[in-house]
């Protein structure tokens, strides 16, 4: 096995490279997002720079979760290429270290980073994502008019004692208990439109939706305005969770309960299952990124051609990431089982990296 001192040295170089790339990209993302949000709220006098900065902070963790595989890939490539250029890998090879030995510290650290990202960072990201959604709904619904976002968002079909209703909401908070930018179409048992209700928000109570600042339009009558308007429902928070709550706003530790609640309510839990399996597979996806970088490092100190091999590693990493996203889309659509969709890219990347390293190392 590789010595402890040398192993810690390689691991420290790898952590430093990943941290530098990750933090640099996070800073760039925050700057771009802050400027974009400032542009969007430029005509809203009630929204200040501190509000925009806070919203940017809330939105950033969700972006950085997508960034992490690339940070690990580029950090590992930078580590191996730097060690190769300084002939440190050449010396390590001269004393009998194989590619598996000098790759083990970065692989182990990447696994720990993946575990930390899944178990610790993801719950923080989910909480911040929920806060960002709530803050965006408050800012844009309030500033741009009562029903400015009524043309997009979530749709719910429900049955009640009065008949059928279709509810559209721009955003949801508190696990689907509170909706923002709400439009409700109520139909009688024969399927005829009874009324259309538009409201700033809707809160789910015991067997009823409580709509705030509602405008009610009944065919053939004048529009009426109500501070509070009640609509009967048979839904409960567990039933609407799958429809309204994005998996990105559910933390890793809450996903098993979300899956169970969705299944008990008769809703599909594919999105939650896919999110859970993707988080479980994340450490192994990061290992695949390190193996791809190790291929680049081995190629550099043996054959030269730094630019071409680095470009090849970058392309391979992007293809692996795109394959991961494609598999997730197929899993979310129900074409592929969520377990296969989440684990196949990581496992395939690991096997491909090991195969190439075996070929180049042992011939």
C-alpha positions as a Markdown table, in Angstrom:
| # | Residue | x | y | z |
|---|---|---|---|---|
| 1 | Unk | 0.0 | 0.0 | 0.0 |
| 2 | Unk | 1.0 | 3.6 | -0.5 |
| 3 | Unk | 2.8 | 5.2 | 2.5 |
| 4 | Unk | 0.7 | 7.4 | 4.9 |
| 5 | Unk | 2.8 | 10.5 | 4.3 |
| 6 | Unk | 2.7 | 10.2 | 0.5 |
| 7 | Unk | -1.0 | 9.3 | 0.6 |
| 8 | Unk | -1.8 | 12.4 | 2.7 |
| 9 | Unk | 0.2 | 14.5 | 0.3 |
| 10 | Unk | -1.7 | 13.3 | -2.7 |
| 11 | Unk | -5.0 | 13.7 | -0.8 |
| 12 | Unk | -4.1 | 17.2 | 0.3 |
| 13 | Unk | -3.2 | 18.3 | -3.2 |
| 14 | Unk | -6.5 | 16.8 | -4.5 |
| 15 | Unk | -8.6 | 18.5 | -1.8 |
| 16 | Unk | -6.9 | 21.9 | -2.4 |
| 17 | Unk | -7.5 | 21.7 | -6.2 |
| 18 | Unk | -11.2 | 20.7 | -5.8 |
| 19 | Unk | -11.8 | 23.4 | -3.2 |
| 20 | Unk | -10.2 | 26.1 | -5.3 |
| 21 | Unk | -12.2 | 25.1 | -8.4 |
| 22 | Unk | -15.4 | 24.7 | -6.5 |
| 23 | Unk | -15.2 | 27.9 | -4.6 |
| 24 | Unk | -14.2 | 29.9 | -7.7 |
| 25 | Unk | -17.3 | 28.5 | -9.6 |
| 26 | Unk | -19.6 | 29.2 | -6.6 |
| 27 | Unk | -18.4 | 32.8 | -6.5 |
| 28 | Unk | -19.0 | 33.1 | -10.3 |
| 29 | Unk | -22.5 | 31.5 | -10.0 |
| 30 | Unk | -23.5 | 33.8 | -7.2 |
| 31 | Unk | -22.3 | 36.9 | -9.1 |
| 32 | Unk | -24.1 | 36.0 | -12.3 |
| 33 | Unk | -27.3 | 35.0 | -10.4 |
| 34 | Unk | -27.2 | 38.2 | -8.4 |
| 35 | Unk | -26.9 | 40.3 | -11.5 |
| 36 | Unk | -29.7 | 38.3 | -13.2 |
| 37 | Unk | -32.1 | 38.6 | -10.2 |
| 38 | Unk | -31.2 | 42.4 | -9.9 |
| 39 | Unk | -32.3 | 42.8 | -13.5 |
| 40 | Unk | -35.6 | 40.9 | -12.9 |
| 41 | Unk | -36.5 | 43.0 | -9.9 |
| 42 | Unk | -35.2 | 46.3 | -11.3 |
| 43 | Unk | -38.8 | 47.7 | -11.6 |
| 44 | Unk | -39.8 | 46.6 | -8.1 |
| 45 | Unk | -39.1 | 49.4 | -5.6 |
| 46 | Unk | -40.1 | 47.2 | -2.7 |
| 47 | Unk | -37.2 | 44.8 | -3.3 |
| 48 | Unk | -33.8 | 45.9 | -2.2 |
| 49 | Unk | -30.2 | 44.8 | -2.8 |
| 50 | Unk | -30.2 | 42.8 | 0.5 |
| 51 | Unk | -33.3 | 40.9 | -0.6 |
| 52 | Unk | -31.7 | 40.0 | -3.9 |
| 53 | Unk | -28.5 | 39.0 | -2.1 |
| 54 | Unk | -30.4 | 36.8 | 0.3 |
| 55 | Unk | -32.4 | 35.2 | -2.5 |
| 56 | Unk | -29.1 | 34.5 | -4.4 |
| 57 | Unk | -27.7 | 32.8 | -1.3 |
| 58 | Unk | -30.8 | 30.6 | -1.0 |
| 59 | Unk | -30.6 | 29.7 | -4.7 |
| 60 | Unk | -26.9 | 28.9 | -4.9 |
| 61 | Unk | -26.6 | 25.5 | -3.0 |
| 62 | Unk | -29.0 | 23.9 | -5.5 |
| 63 | Unk | -26.7 | 25.0 | -8.4 |
| 64 | Unk | -23.6 | 23.9 | -6.6 |
| 65 | Unk | -24.9 | 20.4 | -6.2 |
| 66 | Unk | -24.9 | 20.1 | -10.0 |
| 67 | Unk | -21.4 | 21.7 | -10.1 |
| 68 | Unk | -19.8 | 19.2 | -7.7 |
| 69 | Unk | -19.0 | 16.4 | -10.2 |
| 70 | Unk | -17.2 | 18.9 | -12.5 |
| 71 | Unk | -15.3 | 20.3 | -9.6 |
| 72 | Unk | -14.1 | 16.8 | -8.7 |
| 73 | Unk | -13.2 | 16.0 | -12.3 |
| 74 | Unk | -11.2 | 19.2 | -12.9 |
| 75 | Unk | -9.7 | 19.1 | -9.5 |
| 76 | Unk | -8.5 | 15.5 | -10.0 |
| 77 | Unk | -7.2 | 16.4 | -13.5 |
| 78 | Unk | -5.3 | 19.4 | -12.2 |
| 79 | Unk | -3.8 | 17.3 | -9.4 |
| 80 | Unk | -2.6 | 14.5 | -11.6 |
| 81 | Unk | -1.3 | 16.8 | -14.4 |
| 82 | Unk | 0.5 | 19.1 | -11.9 |
| 83 | Unk | 2.1 | 16.0 | -10.2 |
| 84 | Unk | 3.1 | 14.7 | -13.6 |
| 85 | Unk | 4.6 | 18.0 | -14.8 |
| 86 | Unk | 6.7 | 18.3 | -11.6 |
| 87 | Unk | 7.8 | 14.6 | -12.2 |
| 88 | Unk | 6.4 | 13.6 | -8.8 |
| 89 | Unk | 4.4 | 10.8 | -10.4 |
| 90 | Unk | 7.5 | 9.8 | -12.3 |
| 91 | Unk | 9.4 | 9.4 | -9.0 |
| 92 | Unk | 6.4 | 7.6 | -7.5 |
| 93 | Unk | 6.4 | 5.2 | -10.4 |
| 94 | Unk | 10.2 | 4.7 | -10.1 |
| 95 | Unk | 9.9 | 3.5 | -6.5 |
| 96 | Unk | 7.3 | 0.9 | -7.6 |
| 97 | Unk | 3.9 | 2.6 | -7.1 |
| 98 | Unk | 1.2 | 1.6 | -9.5 |
| 99 | Unk | -1.6 | 3.8 | -10.8 |
| 100 | Unk | -4.0 | 2.2 | -8.4 |
| 101 | Unk | -1.8 | 3.2 | -5.4 |
| 102 | Unk | -1.4 | 6.9 | -6.3 |
| 103 | Unk | -5.0 | 7.1 | -7.4 |
| 104 | Unk | -6.4 | 5.6 | -4.2 |
| 105 | Unk | -6.1 | 8.8 | -2.0 |
| 106 | Unk | -8.1 | 11.0 | -4.4 |
| 107 | Unk | -10.6 | 8.2 | -4.9 |
| 108 | Unk | -11.1 | 7.8 | -1.2 |
| 109 | Unk | -11.4 | 11.6 | -0.7 |
| 110 | Unk | -13.9 | 11.8 | -3.6 |
| 111 | Unk | -16.0 | 9.1 | -1.9 |
| 112 | Unk | -15.9 | 11.1 | 1.4 |
| 113 | Unk | -16.9 | 14.2 | -0.5 |
| 114 | Unk | -19.8 | 12.4 | -2.0 |
| 115 | Unk | -21.0 | 11.1 | 1.3 |
| 116 | Unk | -20.7 | 14.5 | 2.8 |
| 117 | Unk | -22.6 | 16.1 | -0.1 |
| 118 | Unk | -25.4 | 13.5 | 0.2 |
| 119 | Unk | -25.8 | 13.4 | 4.0 |
| 120 | Unk | -24.9 | 16.9 | 5.1 |
| 121 | Unk | -24.9 | 19.4 | 2.1 |
| 122 | Unk | -28.1 | 18.1 | 0.4 |
| 123 | Unk | -30.4 | 18.7 | 3.5 |
| 124 | Unk | -29.0 | 22.3 | 3.6 |
| 125 | Unk | -29.5 | 22.7 | -0.1 |
| 126 | Unk | -33.1 | 21.3 | 0.1 |
| 127 | Unk | -34.0 | 23.8 | 2.9 |
| 128 | Unk | -32.5 | 26.7 | 1.0 |
| 129 | Unk | -34.2 | 25.7 | -2.2 |
| 130 | Unk | -37.6 | 25.7 | -0.3 |
| 131 | Unk | -36.8 | 29.2 | 1.1 |
| 132 | Unk | -35.8 | 30.4 | -2.3 |
| 133 | Unk | -39.1 | 29.2 | -3.9 |
| 134 | Unk | -41.1 | 30.8 | -1.1 |
| 135 | Unk | -39.2 | 34.1 | -1.4 |
| 136 | Unk | -39.5 | 34.2 | -5.2 |
| 137 | Unk | -43.2 | 33.6 | -5.0 |
| 138 | Unk | -43.6 | 36.4 | -2.5 |
| 139 | Unk | -41.5 | 38.8 | -4.5 |
| 140 | Unk | -42.9 | 38.3 | -7.9 |
| 141 | Unk | -46.5 | 37.6 | -7.1 |
| 142 | Unk | -46.6 | 40.7 | -4.9 |
| 143 | Unk | -44.7 | 43.0 | -7.2 |
| 144 | Unk | -46.1 | 42.0 | -10.6 |
| 145 | Unk | -49.8 | 41.9 | -9.8 |
| 146 | Unk | -52.1 | 39.6 | -8.0 |
| 147 | Unk | -52.3 | 36.9 | -10.7 |
| 148 | Unk | -49.1 | 37.5 | -12.7 |
| 149 | Unk | -48.0 | 33.9 | -12.7 |
| 150 | Unk | -51.2 | 32.2 | -13.3 |
| 151 | Unk | -50.2 | 30.8 | -16.7 |
| 152 | Unk | -47.5 | 28.4 | -15.4 |
| 153 | Unk | -46.7 | 26.2 | -12.4 |
| 154 | Unk | -48.5 | 23.3 | -10.8 |
| 155 | Unk | -51.8 | 21.7 | -11.7 |
| 156 | Unk | -54.0 | 19.7 | -9.4 |
| 157 | Unk | -57.3 | 17.9 | -10.1 |
| 158 | Unk | -59.5 | 17.2 | -7.1 |
| 159 | Unk | -62.9 | 15.8 | -6.3 |
| 160 | Unk | -65.1 | 17.2 | -3.5 |
| 161 | Unk | -68.7 | 17.2 | -2.3 |
| 162 | Unk | -69.4 | 20.1 | -4.7 |
| 163 | Unk | -68.0 | 18.3 | -7.8 |
| 164 | Unk | -64.6 | 18.5 | -9.5 |
| 165 | Unk | -62.1 | 21.3 | -9.4 |
| 166 | Unk | -58.8 | 22.1 | -11.2 |
| 167 | Unk | -56.3 | 24.1 | -9.2 |
| 168 | Unk | -53.3 | 25.9 | -10.8 |
| 169 | Unk | -50.6 | 27.3 | -8.6 |
| 170 | Unk | -47.4 | 29.3 | -9.4 |
| 171 | Unk | -45.5 | 27.9 | -6.4 |
| 172 | Unk | -45.9 | 25.8 | -3.3 |
| 173 | Unk | -44.4 | 26.1 | 0.2 |
| 174 | Unk | -44.5 | 24.1 | 3.4 |
| 175 | Unk | -44.8 | 20.7 | 1.8 |
| 176 | Unk | -47.7 | 21.7 | -0.4 |
| 177 | Unk | -49.8 | 23.2 | 2.4 |
| 178 | Unk | -49.5 | 26.7 | 1.0 |
| 179 | Unk | -49.9 | 27.7 | -2.6 |
| 180 | Unk | -49.1 | 31.0 | -4.3 |
| 181 | Unk | -50.6 | 32.6 | -7.4 |
| 182 | Unk | -53.7 | 30.4 | -7.4 |
| 183 | Unk | -56.4 | 29.9 | -10.0 |
| 184 | Unk | -59.3 | 27.5 | -9.4 |
| 185 | Unk | -61.8 | 26.2 | -12.0 |
| 186 | Unk | -64.8 | 24.6 | -10.2 |
| 187 | Unk | -67.2 | 22.3 | -12.1 |
| 188 | Unk | -70.5 | 20.7 | -11.1 |
| 189 | Unk | -71.1 | 17.0 | -11.2 |
| 190 | Unk | -72.2 | 17.3 | -14.8 |
| 191 | Unk | -68.9 | 18.9 | -15.8 |
| 192 | Unk | -70.3 | 22.4 | -16.3 |
| 193 | Unk | -68.2 | 25.3 | -15.2 |
| 194 | Unk | -69.5 | 26.9 | -12.0 |
| 195 | Unk | -67.0 | 29.5 | -11.2 |
| 196 | Unk | -63.4 | 30.7 | -11.6 |
| 197 | Unk | -61.5 | 31.8 | -8.5 |
| 198 | Unk | -58.2 | 33.7 | -8.6 |
| 199 | Unk | -56.4 | 34.3 | -5.3 |
| 200 | Unk | -53.0 | 35.5 | -4.0 |
| 201 | Unk | -52.6 | 32.3 | -1.9 |
| 202 | Unk | -54.3 | 29.2 | -0.8 |
| 203 | Unk | -53.8 | 27.3 | 2.5 |
| 204 | Unk | -54.9 | 23.7 | 2.9 |
| 205 | Unk | -56.9 | 23.0 | 6.0 |
| 206 | Unk | -59.1 | 20.2 | 7.2 |
| 207 | Unk | -61.2 | 19.4 | 4.2 |
| 208 | Unk | -61.0 | 22.9 | 2.8 |
| 209 | Unk | -58.8 | 25.3 | 0.8 |
| 210 | Unk | -58.7 | 28.7 | 2.3 |
| 211 | Unk | -58.0 | 31.3 | -0.4 |
| 212 | Unk | -56.8 | 34.8 | 0.5 |
| 213 | Unk | -57.6 | 37.9 | -1.5 |
| 214 | Unk | -59.8 | 36.0 | -3.9 |
| 215 | Unk | -61.7 | 37.2 | -7.0 |
| 216 | Unk | -64.7 | 35.0 | -7.9 |
| 217 | Unk | -66.1 | 35.1 | -11.4 |
| 218 | Unk | -69.4 | 33.2 | -12.0 |
| 219 | Unk | -70.7 | 33.0 | -15.5 |
| 220 | Unk | -73.5 | 35.5 | -16.0 |
| 221 | Unk | -72.8 | 37.5 | -12.8 |
| 222 | Unk | -70.5 | 40.4 | -11.8 |
| 223 | Unk | -67.1 | 39.7 | -10.3 |
| 224 | Unk | -66.9 | 39.5 | -6.6 |
| 225 | Unk | -64.0 | 40.0 | -4.2 |
| 226 | Unk | -63.5 | 38.2 | -0.9 |
| 227 | Unk | -60.8 | 38.5 | 1.7 |
| 228 | Unk | -61.1 | 34.8 | 2.4 |
| 229 | Unk | -62.9 | 32.2 | 0.2 |
| 230 | Unk | -63.3 | 28.5 | 1.1 |
| 231 | Unk | -63.3 | 25.6 | -1.4 |
| 232 | Unk | -64.1 | 22.1 | -0.2 |
| 233 | Unk | -61.5 | 19.4 | -0.9 |
| 234 | Unk | -60.7 | 15.8 | -0.1 |
| 235 | Unk | -57.0 | 16.2 | -0.4 |
| 236 | Unk | -54.5 | 16.2 | 2.4 |
| 237 | Unk | -50.8 | 17.3 | 2.4 |
| 238 | Unk | -49.6 | 13.7 | 1.8 |
| 239 | Unk | -51.6 | 13.4 | -1.3 |
| 240 | Unk | -50.5 | 16.6 | -2.9 |
| 241 | Unk | -46.9 | 16.2 | -2.0 |
| 242 | Unk | -45.9 | 14.2 | -5.1 |
| 243 | Unk | -47.7 | 16.8 | -7.3 |
| 244 | Unk | -46.5 | 20.0 | -5.7 |
| 245 | Unk | -43.2 | 19.4 | -3.9 |
| 246 | Unk | -40.1 | 19.2 | -6.0 |
| 247 | Unk | -37.7 | 16.4 | -5.1 |
| 248 | Unk | -34.9 | 19.0 | -4.9 |
| 249 | Unk | -36.7 | 20.6 | -1.9 |
| 250 | Unk | -36.9 | 17.3 | 0.0 |
| 251 | Unk | -33.7 | 16.4 | 2.0 |
| 252 | Unk | -32.0 | 13.1 | 1.7 |
| 253 | Unk | -33.2 | 12.0 | 5.2 |
| 254 | Unk | -36.8 | 12.9 | 4.4 |
| 255 | Unk | -37.0 | 11.1 | 1.0 |
| 256 | Unk | -37.9 | 7.6 | 2.4 |
| 257 | Unk | -40.9 | 9.1 | 4.2 |
| 258 | Unk | -41.8 | 11.1 | 1.1 |
| 259 | Unk | -41.8 | 7.9 | -1.0 |
| 260 | Unk | -43.9 | 6.1 | 1.5 |
| 261 | Unk | -46.5 | 8.9 | 1.8 |
| 262 | Unk | -46.7 | 9.2 | -2.0 |
| 263 | Unk | -47.3 | 5.5 | -2.4 |
| 264 | Unk | -49.9 | 5.3 | 0.4 |
| 265 | Unk | -51.7 | 8.2 | -1.2 |
| 266 | Unk | -51.9 | 6.4 | -4.6 |
| 267 | Unk | -49.5 | 8.9 | -6.4 |
| 268 | Unk | -46.4 | 7.8 | -8.2 |
| 269 | Unk | -43.2 | 8.1 | -6.2 |
| 270 | Unk | -40.8 | 7.7 | -9.2 |
| 271 | Unk | -39.3 | 11.2 | -8.8 |
| 272 | Unk | -38.6 | 10.7 | -5.2 |
| 273 | Unk | -37.1 | 7.3 | -5.8 |
| 274 | Unk | -34.9 | 8.7 | -8.5 |
| 275 | Unk | -33.7 | 11.5 | -6.3 |
| 276 | Unk | -32.9 | 9.1 | -3.5 |
| 277 | Unk | -31.0 | 6.7 | -5.7 |
| 278 | Unk | -29.2 | 9.6 | -7.4 |
| 279 | Unk | -28.0 | 10.9 | -4.0 |
| 280 | Unk | -26.9 | 7.4 | -3.0 |
| 281 | Unk | -25.0 | 7.0 | -6.2 |
| 282 | Unk | -23.3 | 10.4 | -6.0 |
| 283 | Unk | -20.1 | 9.2 | -4.2 |
| 284 | Unk | -19.6 | 6.6 | -6.9 |
| 285 | Unk | -20.2 | 9.1 | -9.6 |
| 286 | Unk | -17.4 | 11.2 | -8.1 |
| 287 | Unk | -15.2 | 8.1 | -8.0 |
| 288 | Unk | -15.8 | 7.7 | -11.8 |
| 289 | Unk | -14.7 | 11.3 | -12.3 |
| 290 | Unk | -11.5 | 10.6 | -10.5 |
| 291 | Unk | -10.8 | 7.5 | -12.5 |
| 292 | Unk | -11.3 | 9.5 | -15.7 |
| 293 | Unk | -8.8 | 12.1 | -14.5 |
| 294 | Unk | -6.4 | 9.3 | -13.6 |
| 295 | Unk | -6.5 | 8.2 | -17.2 |
| 296 | Unk | -5.5 | 11.7 | -18.2 |
| 297 | Unk | -2.7 | 11.8 | -15.6 |
| 298 | Unk | -1.3 | 8.5 | -16.7 |
| 299 | Unk | -1.3 | 9.4 | -20.3 |
| 300 | Unk | 0.5 | 12.7 | -19.7 |
| 301 | Unk | 3.6 | 11.4 | -18.0 |
| 302 | Unk | 4.0 | 8.4 | -20.3 |
| 303 | Unk | 3.2 | 9.8 | -23.7 |
| 304 | Unk | 3.0 | 13.6 | -23.5 |
| 305 | Unk | 0.3 | 15.5 | -25.4 |
| 306 | Unk | -1.0 | 17.4 | -22.5 |
| 307 | Unk | -3.6 | 19.5 | -24.3 |
| 308 | Unk | -5.2 | 16.6 | -26.2 |
| 309 | Unk | -5.4 | 14.3 | -23.2 |
| 310 | Unk | -6.9 | 17.0 | -21.0 |
| 311 | Unk | -9.4 | 17.8 | -23.7 |
| 312 | Unk | -10.3 | 14.1 | -23.9 |
| 313 | Unk | -10.7 | 13.9 | -20.2 |
| 314 | Unk | -13.0 | 17.0 | -20.1 |
| 315 | Unk | -15.1 | 15.6 | -23.0 |
| 316 | Unk | -15.3 | 12.2 | -21.3 |
| 317 | Unk | -16.5 | 13.9 | -18.0 |
| 318 | Unk | -19.1 | 15.9 | -19.8 |
| 319 | Unk | -20.4 | 12.9 | -21.6 |
| 320 | Unk | -20.6 | 11.0 | -18.4 |
| 321 | Unk | -22.5 | 13.9 | -16.8 |
| 322 | Unk | -24.8 | 14.2 | -19.8 |
| 323 | Unk | -25.4 | 10.5 | -19.7 |
| 324 | Unk | -26.4 | 10.8 | -16.0 |
| 325 | Unk | -28.9 | 13.6 | -16.8 |
| 326 | Unk | -30.3 | 11.6 | -19.7 |
| 327 | Unk | -30.7 | 8.5 | -17.5 |
| 328 | Unk | -32.4 | 10.6 | -14.9 |
| 329 | Unk | -34.9 | 12.0 | -17.4 |
| 330 | Unk | -35.7 | 8.5 | -18.6 |
| 331 | Unk | -36.1 | 7.4 | -15.0 |
| 332 | Unk | -38.4 | 10.4 | -14.2 |
| 333 | Unk | -40.5 | 9.6 | -17.3 |
| 334 | Unk | -40.9 | 6.0 | -16.2 |
| 335 | Unk | -39.0 | 4.6 | -19.2 |
| 336 | Unk | -36.2 | 3.2 | -17.0 |
| 337 | Unk | -36.4 | 2.0 | -13.4 |
| 338 | Unk | -35.2 | 4.7 | -11.0 |
| 339 | Unk | -32.5 | 2.4 | -9.6 |
| 340 | Unk | -31.1 | 1.7 | -13.0 |
| 341 | Unk | -31.3 | 5.3 | -14.1 |
| 342 | Unk | -29.4 | 6.5 | -11.0 |
| 343 | Unk | -26.8 | 3.9 | -10.8 |
| 344 | Unk | -26.0 | 2.9 | -14.3 |
| 345 | Unk | -23.9 | 6.1 | -15.3 |
| 346 | Unk | -21.8 | 5.9 | -12.1 |
| 347 | Unk | -21.2 | 2.1 | -12.4 |
| 348 | Unk | -20.5 | 2.4 | -16.2 |
| 349 | Unk | -18.1 | 5.3 | -15.6 |
| 350 | Unk | -16.2 | 3.3 | -12.9 |
| 351 | Unk | -15.9 | 0.2 | -15.1 |
| 352 | Unk | -14.9 | 2.2 | -18.1 |
| 353 | Unk | -12.2 | 4.0 | -16.1 |
| 354 | Unk | -10.9 | 0.8 | -14.6 |
| 355 | Unk | -10.8 | -0.9 | -18.0 |
| 356 | Unk | -8.8 | 1.9 | -19.6 |
| 357 | Unk | -6.4 | 2.0 | -16.6 |
| 358 | Unk | -5.9 | -1.7 | -16.8 |
| 359 | Unk | -5.2 | -1.6 | -20.5 |
| 360 | Unk | -2.7 | 1.2 | -20.1 |
| 361 | Unk | -1.1 | 0.0 | -16.9 |
| 362 | Unk | -0.9 | -3.7 | -17.6 |
| 363 | Unk | -1.1 | -3.7 | -21.3 |
